[in-house]
């Protein structure tokens, strides 16, 4: 990582901070045994809490938050580095990734009081967020949601439902997207919702992806939110949402390429030790080597897209095209890497105890969420190639 950061960011004013981040994450990784990733990915609540406590204790969740709010600064790149490196060790906390997503609109559009109330406690891990966006009848088309927040006196009253909500039951706050005007097509607003509010019901879904991280369908029945739960201007939620999408895609890309690295590293170790047919290791055969080599090349290409997109983002330039291409390529590369890893392990690749299936589930879902690759291709075709809008 030092070579990559040195080649792309040596002249950056935060370069020394980035080197410090790399050193800190390397120290965190050394605190855990080499096989900790298997226990965490398969589902070990105690280990998950230990990893989170270590990351928060090192102050890494302060990256991207201005120093006036007790953060470390460092823009998006600091968060990308942490996510990438922890994913390489199988120690990424999806709770931390979600919280990073949700804080961005608050930091950009929230009041100082909202930042103090919601963002500052997230730096130490005292509070965590989930994202309340997807609905059963809307899917990818967020503008088609029906969950509504109506102003009554000095309260907002919320009704509707959300689905595929990761860590809903474990989160303190939800970053909520809701309609405040049912007549206007684009009248979306964003709120911070206390997830312990009366009127919220959660039903766990039968989905297992990120170890202990469960998904829920969440129902709202006359849930009251205070007036200052609204973030920014009423009706501007669509604009805020799209402004944060590039950062979201880049962080997900970091998770993907790190996961691909882990799958390839563990597989190379296995095929160098596994011997068949006269004592030659299985890794000596081209049929085993080539899919792994292709996955390595694809992963490194995706990582270059990721860090170039991050550089554009932190410099305030248009990062839309590279953010989307990075998400597409990294999700594909990670899925292919994990598939090759399972194939190279043979039957043991299907054994949950090897951890390969857990890695594959993590990589595969990133082709679907938080935005599916088909919509990413639509964006690239329209905004990167000048083709007509296709949907």
Secondary structure, 3 states (H helix, E strand, C coil): CHHHHHHHHCCCCCHHHHHHHHHHHHHHHHCCCCCHHHHHHHCCHHHHHHHHHHHHHCCHHHECCCHHHCCCECHHHHHHHHHHHHHHCCCCCHHHHHHHHHHHHHHHHCCHHHHHHHHHHHHCCCCCEEEECCCCCCCCCHHHCCCEEEEECCEEEEEEEEEEEECCCCCCEEEEEEECCCCCCCCEEEEEEECCCCCEEEEECCCCCECCECEEEEEEEEEEEEHHHEECCCCEHHHHHHHCHHHHHHHHHHHHHHHHHHHHHHHHHHHHHCEECCCEEHHHCHHHHHHHHHHHHHHHHHHHHHHHHHHHHHCCCCCHHHHHHHHHHHHHHHHHHHHHHHHHHHHHHHCHHHCHHHHHHHHHHCCCCCCCHHHHHHHHHHHHHCCCCCC
